[in-house]
């Protein structure tokens, strides 16, 4: 419908406003009926299993719960879990903040490649992270074997026992990109003229950093630190492989009480304690993330970044590039190379042996079958996470009542204090902060009743558990794009007679498609490497690839170790290619 001048009518046209008041103009949004999908999904597949854990914790009233809470061992485990997570967070901030500054303020050749390399470990399965560090620094790692050959030694000269040091190194390796992207992304848009104004008033560069820049960066730094703390607090694969038998975190203890001691009531109480901690941290994270999303004198990144000048700036840039290559690149390269070094030298022997049943076991499952299982589960997880995550993102992106629906209100809207958005944001983030082992335990307990016992063998059980962890990544990928969209485009489509679904399909979907694809790739990659829940839920005859790697790492013999390296390299290659594809399609905006 054209106006008298032959042009599309303005959305400020009185006829448009009259139609909107009559309700004949639908909102340019997903139908509100679909908003129930994420709520129902969270209720059925997260809150219900958590409620089953809660019921089991109180099965004997308060006596069983109080007995676990009165045990000093429980609090030692909790204290150690929080302590190692705090140390991991401090070390990650110390390593990541200089890199965030370099990537935010400087342009240099290879910047995009280094940024992508820094992000690869984050999407790596934890068993691959542990295998990579072992391939570099372990007794059979490249450093030791190289020194043995060079010096003619009979044994490995460097013996780094499994323990806290390797766990902390793995957590820094794993979470470095969280600080680099969250803090660096905010820093890259921060107007440098604020520091220049402070310098004109007599402030030194250090004082301007402490009194001007860091206070503005504080919400982003706090949000990144909380996210690193949550990931380290709920870390399982790294701790159980690299920590050694005496290193017990809440996550490891929940698994031990469930799978080894069969004390589900104690495991449920520990899971309840861990869930309470992660809920508090998730609420704090969402508040800090919302504060860091408020625009504060921001400029485009192209107007902020510059070429390094002087020897000092070039030295800082080169030191951070070297840190990325050594800290993040060396373990990945060592893993790939170690998988090719067999008894007869370089070759594909370990890869060719993946299909061999050397023990003649009737229960042998080829690793190629495990890889197929992982790919199938990851594809199903991506489909479920999109089905649930897209409506959830629309719920969180909707402006609060009274804010209006104009372009400016839509793009810069911040939920009011009485809005349910902060609570929903924390609710949707909670599965990410909840341990995968706790999720697996919740499913085992919830499906223990005779009426639901048949669901334990359902092929959808593991994808549903994985999608709870993957859904927050879909939401975080979509939110910046949805909050920056222009409703006037949909209103113009409605004036031309398009219904809400047709307007969404032909106008809005092409605009948000890169964000949706980004979320799908994230969900696929996260599922591909998920370990904790799969270890509890996977059937012995249908393991995933991370579970198979864990089995081979636990078996003696050079061939088993080499096959574990080969499988880890295949999983590393798959997740790295997925992430590099994600980097090419990721829309500008948020980092997670």
C-alpha positions as CSV (number, residue, x, y, z in Angstrom):
1,X,0.0,0.0,0.0
2,X,1.6,3.3,-1.2
3,X,0.8,6.8,0.0
4,X,-0.2,9.6,-2.2
5,X,3.4,10.3,-3.2
6,X,3.8,6.7,-4.4
7,X,6.2,5.8,-1.5
8,X,5.9,3.4,1.4
9,X,4.0,5.0,4.2
10,X,5.9,6.1,7.3
11,X,5.2,4.1,10.5
12,X,4.3,7.5,12.0
13,X,1.3,7.6,9.6
14,X,-1.9,8.3,11.5
15,X,-3.6,5.4,9.7
16,X,-0.9,3.1,11.0
17,X,-1.3,4.3,14.5
18,X,-5.1,3.9,14.2
19,X,-4.7,0.3,13.0
20,X,-2.3,-0.5,15.8
21,X,-4.7,0.9,18.4
22,X,-7.5,-1.3,16.9
23,X,-5.2,-4.3,17.2
24,X,-5.3,-5.0,13.5
25,X,-1.5,-4.5,13.2
26,X,0.3,-7.5,14.9
27,X,3.5,-6.8,16.6
28,X,6.6,-7.7,14.5
29,X,7.7,-10.5,16.8
30,X,7.3,-14.2,17.3
31,X,3.8,-15.1,18.5
32,X,3.4,-14.9,22.3
33,X,2.2,-18.5,22.3
34,X,5.7,-19.6,21.4
35,X,7.0,-17.9,24.6
36,X,5.7,-20.9,26.5
37,X,8.2,-23.2,24.8
38,X,11.3,-22.3,26.7
39,X,9.4,-22.1,30.0
40,X,7.9,-25.6,29.5
41,X,11.3,-26.9,28.4
42,X,13.1,-25.6,31.4
43,X,10.3,-26.8,33.7
44,X,10.3,-30.4,32.3
45,X,13.9,-31.0,31.6
46,X,15.7,-28.9,34.2
47,X,13.5,-28.0,37.1
48,X,11.9,-31.4,37.3
49,X,15.2,-33.3,37.5
50,X,16.4,-30.7,40.0
51,X,13.2,-31.2,42.0
52,X,13.9,-35.0,42.0
53,X,17.3,-34.3,43.5
54,X,15.7,-32.0,46.1
55,X,13.2,-34.7,47.0
56,X,16.0,-37.3,47.3
57,X,18.0,-34.9,49.5
58,X,15.0,-34.6,51.9
59,X,13.9,-38.3,51.6
60,X,14.7,-38.8,55.3
61,X,13.6,-35.4,56.3
62,X,16.2,-33.0,57.5
63,X,18.3,-35.7,59.1
64,X,20.0,-36.9,55.9
65,X,20.6,-33.4,54.7
66,X,22.0,-32.2,58.0
67,X,24.2,-35.3,58.3
68,X,25.9,-34.4,54.9
69,X,26.1,-30.7,55.8
70,X,27.5,-31.5,59.3
71,X,30.3,-33.6,57.8
72,X,33.5,-31.6,57.7
73,X,34.5,-33.4,54.5
74,X,31.6,-31.7,52.7
75,X,32.9,-28.2,53.5
76,X,36.5,-29.1,52.8
77,X,35.3,-30.2,49.3
78,X,33.3,-27.1,48.9
79,X,36.2,-24.9,50.1
80,X,38.6,-26.6,47.7
81,X,36.1,-26.2,44.8
82,X,35.7,-22.5,45.5
83,X,39.5,-22.0,46.2
84,X,40.7,-23.6,43.0
85,X,38.0,-21.8,41.0
86,X,39.2,-18.5,42.6
87,X,42.8,-19.2,41.7
88,X,41.8,-20.2,38.2
89,X,39.9,-16.9,37.8
90,X,42.8,-14.7,39.1
91,X,45.3,-16.5,36.8
92,X,43.0,-16.2,33.8
93,X,42.4,-12.5,34.5
94,X,46.2,-11.9,34.8
95,X,46.8,-13.7,31.5
96,X,43.7,-12.3,29.6
97,X,43.5,-8.6,30.6
98,X,46.7,-7.6,28.7
99,X,45.5,-9.5,25.7
100,X,42.1,-7.8,25.9
101,X,43.9,-4.5,25.9
102,X,46.0,-5.4,22.9
103,X,43.1,-6.7,20.8
104,X,41.0,-3.8,21.8
105,X,43.4,-0.9,21.1
106,X,45.7,-2.2,18.3
107,X,45.5,-3.3,14.7
108,X,48.2,-5.7,13.5
109,X,48.7,-8.4,10.9
110,X,47.3,-11.8,11.9
111,X,44.9,-10.3,14.5
112,X,41.8,-12.2,13.3
113,X,43.8,-15.5,13.1
114,X,45.2,-15.1,16.7
115,X,41.7,-14.2,18.0
116,X,40.3,-17.3,16.4
117,X,43.1,-19.5,17.8
118,X,42.5,-18.1,21.2
119,X,38.8,-19.1,21.0
120,X,39.5,-22.7,19.9
121,X,40.3,-24.1,23.4
122,X,37.0,-22.8,24.8
123,X,35.0,-25.1,22.6
124,X,37.3,-28.0,23.1
125,X,36.0,-30.9,25.1
126,X,37.5,-31.1,28.5
127,X,38.9,-34.6,27.8
128,X,40.7,-33.1,24.8
129,X,42.1,-30.2,26.9
130,X,43.4,-32.8,29.4
131,X,44.8,-34.9,26.6
132,X,46.5,-31.9,25.0
133,X,48.3,-30.9,28.1
134,X,49.3,-34.5,28.7
135,X,50.6,-34.7,25.2
136,X,52.8,-31.7,25.8
137,X,53.9,-32.0,29.4
138,X,53.0,-35.6,30.5
139,X,55.5,-38.4,31.0
140,X,54.9,-39.5,27.4
141,X,54.5,-35.9,26.1
142,X,56.6,-34.2,23.5
143,X,58.7,-32.2,25.9
144,X,59.8,-35.2,27.8
145,X,60.3,-37.5,24.8
146,X,62.3,-34.7,23.1
147,X,64.5,-34.2,26.1
148,X,65.0,-38.0,26.5
149,X,66.1,-38.3,22.8
150,X,68.3,-35.2,23.0
151,X,70.0,-36.0,26.3
152,X,70.0,-39.8,26.0
153,X,68.0,-40.3,29.2
154,X,66.2,-43.5,30.2
155,X,63.2,-41.8,31.8
156,X,61.3,-38.5,31.5
157,X,63.3,-35.7,33.0
158,X,60.3,-33.5,33.8
159,X,57.8,-35.1,36.1
160,X,54.7,-32.9,36.7
161,X,52.4,-35.0,38.9
162,X,48.7,-34.7,38.4
163,X,47.4,-32.2,40.8
164,X,46.4,-28.6,41.3
165,X,49.1,-27.1,39.0
166,X,47.9,-28.9,35.9
167,X,44.3,-28.2,36.7
168,X,44.9,-24.5,37.1
169,X,46.9,-24.4,33.8
170,X,44.1,-26.3,32.1
171,X,41.5,-23.8,33.4
172,X,43.6,-20.8,32.1
173,X,44.0,-22.6,28.8
174,X,40.3,-23.2,28.6
175,X,38.9,-19.9,29.8
176,X,41.5,-17.4,28.4
177,X,39.2,-16.4,25.5
178,X,36.3,-15.6,27.9
179,X,38.3,-12.6,29.3
180,X,39.7,-11.8,25.9
181,X,36.3,-11.5,24.2
182,X,34.1,-10.2,27.0
183,X,36.5,-7.5,28.3
184,X,38.2,-6.9,25.0
185,X,34.9,-6.5,23.2
186,X,33.7,-3.9,25.6
187,X,37.1,-2.2,25.8
188,X,37.3,-2.0,22.0
189,X,34.2,0.3,21.9
190,X,35.2,2.5,24.8
191,X,35.9,6.0,23.8
192,X,39.7,6.7,24.3
193,X,38.9,10.4,24.6
194,X,37.9,9.8,28.2
195,X,41.5,8.9,29.0
196,X,42.7,11.9,26.9
197,X,40.5,14.2,28.9
198,X,41.9,12.9,32.1
199,X,45.4,13.5,30.8
200,X,44.6,17.1,29.9
201,X,43.5,17.5,33.6
202,X,46.9,16.4,34.7
203,X,46.3,12.7,35.3
204,X,49.2,10.3,34.5
205,X,48.5,7.4,32.2
206,X,48.5,5.0,35.2
207,X,46.1,7.2,37.1
208,X,43.8,7.6,34.1
209,X,43.8,3.8,33.8
210,X,42.9,3.2,37.5
211,X,40.4,6.1,37.9
212,X,38.8,6.3,34.5
213,X,39.1,3.2,32.4
214,X,39.0,0.4,35.0
215,X,35.8,1.7,36.7
216,X,34.1,1.7,33.3
217,X,35.5,-1.8,32.5
218,X,34.5,-3.1,36.0
219,X,31.1,-4.6,35.0
220,X,32.7,-6.4,32.0
221,X,35.6,-7.6,34.1
222,X,33.3,-8.8,36.8
223,X,31.0,-10.6,34.4
224,X,34.0,-12.3,32.8
225,X,35.4,-13.2,36.2
226,X,32.1,-14.7,37.3
227,X,31.8,-16.7,34.2
228,X,35.3,-18.1,34.5
229,X,34.6,-18.9,38.2
230,X,31.4,-20.8,37.3
231,X,33.2,-22.8,34.6
232,X,36.1,-23.6,36.9
233,X,33.8,-24.3,39.9
234,X,31.8,-26.9,37.9
235,X,34.7,-28.3,35.9
236,X,34.7,-32.1,35.8
237,X,36.7,-33.6,33.0
238,X,39.9,-31.5,33.6
239,X,39.8,-32.3,37.4
240,X,39.0,-36.0,37.1
241,X,41.8,-36.6,34.5
242,X,44.5,-34.2,35.6
243,X,43.7,-33.7,39.3
244,X,44.6,-37.2,40.5
245,X,42.7,-39.5,42.9
246,X,43.2,-37.3,45.9
247,X,41.8,-34.1,44.3
248,X,38.1,-33.9,45.0
249,X,35.8,-31.0,44.0
250,X,32.1,-31.0,44.4
251,X,31.7,-32.1,40.8
252,X,34.1,-35.0,41.2
253,X,32.6,-36.0,44.5
254,X,29.0,-36.0,43.0
255,X,30.2,-38.4,40.3
256,X,32.1,-40.6,42.8
257,X,29.1,-40.9,45.1
258,X,26.8,-41.7,42.1
259,X,28.8,-44.0,39.9
260,X,31.2,-45.6,42.3
261,X,29.6,-45.6,45.8
262,X,26.0,-45.7,44.6
263,X,25.0,-43.2,47.4
264,X,22.5,-41.2,45.5
265,X,21.2,-39.4,48.6
266,X,24.6,-38.0,49.4
267,X,25.2,-37.1,45.7
268,X,21.8,-35.4,45.6
269,X,22.6,-33.3,48.7
270,X,26.0,-32.3,47.2
271,X,24.3,-31.4,43.9
272,X,21.8,-29.3,45.8
273,X,24.6,-27.4,47.5
274,X,26.3,-26.9,44.2
275,X,23.1,-25.7,42.5
276,X,22.5,-23.1,45.2
277,X,26.0,-21.7,44.7
278,X,25.8,-21.6,40.9
279,X,22.3,-20.0,41.1
280,X,23.7,-17.1,43.2
281,X,26.6,-16.7,40.8
282,X,24.4,-16.8,37.8
283,X,22.2,-14.1,39.2
284,X,25.2,-11.9,39.8
285,X,26.5,-12.6,36.3
286,X,23.3,-11.6,34.6
287,X,23.3,-8.3,36.6
288,X,26.9,-7.5,35.6
289,X,26.3,-8.6,32.0
290,X,23.3,-6.2,31.8
291,X,25.4,-3.3,33.2
292,X,28.2,-4.0,30.7
293,X,25.6,-3.8,27.9
294,X,24.7,-0.2,28.8
295,X,26.3,2.1,26.2
296,X,28.9,4.4,27.8
297,X,30.5,6.9,25.3
298,X,31.3,4.0,22.9
299,X,32.8,4.4,19.4
300,X,33.1,1.9,16.5
301,X,36.1,-0.4,16.9
302,X,37.6,0.9,13.7
303,X,37.8,4.4,15.3
304,X,39.5,3.1,18.4
305,X,42.1,0.5,17.3
306,X,45.4,1.8,15.9
307,X,48.8,0.6,14.7
308,X,51.3,0.1,17.5
309,X,53.8,2.9,17.9
310,X,57.2,2.7,19.6
311,X,59.2,-0.3,20.9
312,X,57.1,-0.6,24.1
313,X,53.8,-1.1,22.3
314,X,55.3,-3.5,19.8
315,X,56.9,-5.5,22.7
316,X,53.5,-5.7,24.4
317,X,51.9,-6.9,21.3
318,X,54.5,-9.5,20.5
319,X,54.5,-10.8,24.1
320,X,50.8,-11.4,24.0
321,X,51.0,-13.0,20.6
322,X,53.7,-15.3,22.0
323,X,51.6,-16.1,25.0
324,X,48.7,-17.2,22.8
325,X,51.0,-19.3,20.7
326,X,52.7,-21.0,23.6
327,X,49.8,-21.3,26.1
328,X,47.1,-22.1,23.6
329,X,48.7,-23.2,20.4
330,X,51.5,-25.5,21.8
331,X,49.2,-28.0,23.5
332,X,47.0,-28.3,20.5
333,X,50.0,-28.8,18.2
334,X,51.5,-31.3,20.6
335,X,48.3,-33.3,20.7
336,X,48.1,-33.6,16.9
337,X,51.8,-34.5,16.6
338,X,51.7,-37.0,19.4
339,X,48.8,-38.9,17.7
340,X,51.2,-39.4,14.7
341,X,54.2,-40.6,16.6
342,X,54.0,-44.4,16.9
343,X,56.6,-47.1,17.7
344,X,57.7,-47.0,14.1
345,X,58.0,-43.2,13.9
346,X,55.6,-40.8,12.2
347,X,52.6,-42.4,10.6
348,X,48.8,-43.0,10.8
349,X,49.1,-46.2,12.7
350,X,47.0,-45.1,15.7
351,X,44.3,-43.8,13.4
352,X,44.2,-47.1,11.4
353,X,44.0,-49.1,14.6
354,X,40.8,-47.3,15.8
355,X,38.6,-49.9,14.2
356,X,40.6,-52.9,15.5
357,X,39.1,-55.1,18.3
358,X,42.5,-56.2,19.6
359,X,41.1,-57.8,22.8
360,X,38.4,-59.8,20.9
361,X,35.7,-58.5,23.3
362,X,32.1,-59.1,22.3
363,X,31.2,-55.7,23.7
364,X,33.8,-53.8,21.6
365,X,32.5,-50.5,20.2
366,X,34.6,-49.0,17.4
367,X,35.6,-45.4,18.0
368,X,34.1,-44.6,14.6
369,X,30.7,-45.6,16.0
370,X,31.3,-43.4,19.0
371,X,32.1,-40.5,16.6
372,X,28.9,-41.2,14.7
373,X,27.0,-41.2,18.0
374,X,28.5,-37.8,18.9
375,X,27.6,-36.3,15.5
376,X,24.1,-37.5,15.7
377,X,23.6,-36.3,19.2
378,X,25.1,-32.9,18.4
379,X,22.8,-32.4,15.4
380,X,19.8,-33.2,17.6
381,X,21.0,-30.9,20.3
382,X,21.4,-28.0,17.9
383,X,17.8,-28.5,16.6
384,X,16.4,-28.6,20.2
385,X,18.5,-25.7,21.4
386,X,17.3,-23.5,18.5
387,X,13.7,-24.5,19.0
388,X,13.9,-23.4,22.6
389,X,16.5,-20.7,22.5
390,X,15.1,-18.5,19.8
391,X,11.8,-17.9,21.6
392,X,13.7,-17.4,24.9
393,X,15.9,-14.8,23.2
394,X,12.8,-12.9,22.0
395,X,11.4,-12.9,25.5
396,X,14.6,-11.4,26.9
397,X,14.9,-8.9,24.0
398,X,11.4,-7.6,24.4
399,X,11.3,-4.0,25.9
400,X,9.8,-3.7,29.3
401,X,6.3,-2.3,29.6
402,X,6.3,1.4,29.2
403,X,9.5,1.7,27.3
404,X,7.9,1.9,23.9
405,X,8.7,0.1,20.7
406,X,10.6,2.7,18.7
407,X,13.9,2.1,17.2
408,X,15.8,3.9,19.9
409,X,13.9,2.3,22.7
410,X,14.3,-1.1,21.1
411,X,18.1,-0.9,20.5
412,X,19.0,0.6,23.9
413,X,16.4,-0.9,26.2
414,X,17.5,-2.0,29.6
415,X,15.0,-4.0,31.7
416,X,13.4,-2.0,34.5
417,X,13.9,-3.3,38.1
418,X,10.4,-4.7,38.2
419,X,10.7,-6.5,34.9
420,X,10.8,-10.3,34.9
421,X,13.6,-10.3,32.3
422,X,16.5,-10.4,34.8
423,X,14.9,-13.4,36.6
424,X,14.2,-15.2,33.2
425,X,17.8,-14.4,32.1
426,X,19.2,-16.0,35.2
427,X,16.8,-19.0,34.8
428,X,17.9,-19.6,31.3
429,X,21.6,-19.2,32.3
430,X,21.3,-21.6,35.2
431,X,21.8,-24.8,33.3
432,X,25.1,-23.4,32.0
433,X,26.3,-22.9,35.5
434,X,24.9,-26.2,36.8
435,X,27.3,-29.1,36.5
436,X,26.8,-31.6,33.8
437,X,27.2,-34.4,36.3
438,X,24.4,-32.9,38.4
439,X,22.2,-32.8,35.3
440,X,23.0,-36.4,34.6
441,X,22.3,-37.3,38.3
442,X,19.0,-35.5,38.1
443,X,17.9,-37.5,35.1
444,X,18.9,-40.8,36.7
445,X,16.9,-39.9,39.8
446,X,13.9,-38.5,37.9
447,X,13.7,-41.5,35.7
448,X,14.0,-44.1,38.5
449,X,10.3,-44.5,38.9
450,X,8.8,-47.5,37.0
451,X,6.5,-45.2,34.9
452,X,9.5,-43.3,33.5
453,X,12.2,-46.0,33.6
454,X,11.8,-46.7,29.9
455,X,12.9,-43.2,29.0
456,X,16.5,-44.1,30.2
457,X,17.1,-45.9,26.9
458,X,15.5,-43.2,24.8
459,X,17.9,-41.8,22.1
460,X,16.6,-38.3,22.9
461,X,17.8,-38.4,26.5
462,X,21.3,-37.2,26.0
463,X,20.4,-34.6,23.4
464,X,17.9,-33.1,25.8
465,X,20.5,-33.0,28.5
466,X,23.0,-31.4,26.1
467,X,20.5,-28.8,24.9
468,X,20.2,-27.4,28.4
469,X,23.9,-26.5,28.3
470,X,23.8,-25.4,24.7
471,X,20.6,-23.2,25.0
472,X,22.4,-20.3,26.8
473,X,24.9,-20.0,23.9
474,X,22.0,-19.7,21.4
475,X,20.4,-17.0,23.6
476,X,23.7,-15.1,23.9
477,X,24.3,-15.3,20.2
478,X,20.8,-13.9,19.4
479,X,20.3,-11.2,22.0
480,X,22.6,-8.4,20.6
481,X,21.0,-8.8,17.2
482,X,17.4,-8.8,18.5
483,X,18.0,-5.8,20.8
484,X,19.4,-3.9,17.8
485,X,16.7,-4.7,15.3
486,X,14.3,-2.1,13.9
487,X,10.6,-2.8,14.4
488,X,9.7,-0.2,11.8
489,X,10.6,-2.7,9.1
490,X,8.0,-5.1,10.3
491,X,5.5,-2.4,10.7
492,X,6.0,-1.5,7.0
493,X,5.6,-5.1,6.1
494,X,2.3,-5.2,8.0
495,X,1.1,-2.2,6.2
496,X,1.6,-4.1,2.9
497,X,-0.6,-6.8,4.2
498,X,1.9,-9.3,5.6
499,X,0.8,-11.3,8.6
500,X,3.1,-11.6,11.6
501,X,4.6,-15.0,10.6
502,X,5.1,-13.9,7.0
503,X,6.7,-10.7,8.1
504,X,9.1,-12.6,10.4
505,X,9.9,-15.2,7.7
506,X,10.6,-12.7,4.9
507,X,11.9,-9.6,6.7
508,X,13.3,-10.4,10.1
509,X,14.6,-13.9,9.6
510,X,17.2,-12.9,6.9
511,X,18.5,-10.2,9.3
512,X,18.9,-12.5,12.3
513,X,20.0,-15.6,10.3
514,X,23.8,-15.1,11.0
515,X,23.0,-15.0,14.7
516,X,20.9,-18.1,14.5
517,X,23.5,-20.0,12.6
518,X,26.1,-18.9,15.1
519,X,23.9,-20.2,17.9
520,X,23.4,-23.5,16.1
521,X,27.2,-24.0,15.5
522,X,27.8,-23.2,19.2
523,X,25.2,-25.7,20.3
524,X,26.6,-28.4,17.9
525,X,30.1,-27.8,19.2
526,X,29.2,-27.7,22.9
527,X,27.3,-31.0,22.5
528,X,30.1,-32.6,20.6
529,X,32.5,-32.2,23.5
530,X,30.1,-32.6,26.5
531,X,31.5,-35.2,28.9
532,X,30.0,-35.1,32.4
533,X,26.3,-35.9,31.6
534,X,27.3,-38.3,28.8
535,X,29.5,-40.3,31.2
536,X,26.5,-41.0,33.4
537,X,23.7,-41.3,30.8
538,X,25.4,-43.0,27.8
539,X,24.7,-46.7,27.4
540,X,27.8,-48.9,27.4
541,X,27.1,-50.0,23.8
542,X,26.5,-46.4,22.6
543,X,29.2,-44.2,24.0
544,X,30.1,-40.7,22.7
545,X,33.6,-39.9,21.6
546,X,34.6,-38.0,24.8
547,X,33.5,-41.0,26.8
548,X,35.5,-43.3,24.6
549,X,38.6,-41.1,24.9
550,X,38.2,-41.2,28.7
551,X,38.0,-45.0,28.6
552,X,41.2,-45.3,26.5
553,X,43.1,-42.9,28.7
554,X,42.3,-45.1,31.6
555,X,43.7,-48.2,30.0
556,X,47.4,-49.2,30.2
557,X,49.5,-49.6,27.1
558,X,51.1,-47.3,24.5
559,X,48.6,-48.3,21.8
560,X,45.6,-47.4,24.0
561,X,47.3,-44.0,24.8
562,X,48.0,-43.4,21.1
563,X,44.4,-44.2,20.1
564,X,43.2,-41.8,22.7
565,X,45.5,-39.1,21.2
566,X,44.1,-40.0,17.7
567,X,40.5,-39.7,18.8
568,X,41.3,-36.5,20.7
569,X,42.9,-35.0,17.6
570,X,39.8,-35.9,15.5
571,X,37.5,-34.3,18.0
572,X,39.9,-31.3,18.2
573,X,39.8,-30.9,14.4
574,X,36.0,-31.1,14.3
575,X,35.4,-28.6,17.0
576,X,38.1,-26.3,15.7
577,X,36.7,-26.3,12.2
578,X,33.2,-25.6,13.6
579,X,34.6,-22.7,15.6
580,X,36.5,-21.2,12.7
581,X,33.3,-21.4,10.6
582,X,31.5,-19.7,13.5
583,X,34.1,-16.8,13.5
584,X,33.3,-16.1,9.8
585,X,29.5,-15.9,10.3
586,X,29.3,-14.5,13.8
587,X,27.4,-11.1,13.6
588,X,28.9,-8.1,15.3
589,X,27.7,-7.4,18.8
590,X,28.0,-9.7,21.8
591,X,30.9,-12.0,22.3
592,X,28.8,-14.9,23.8
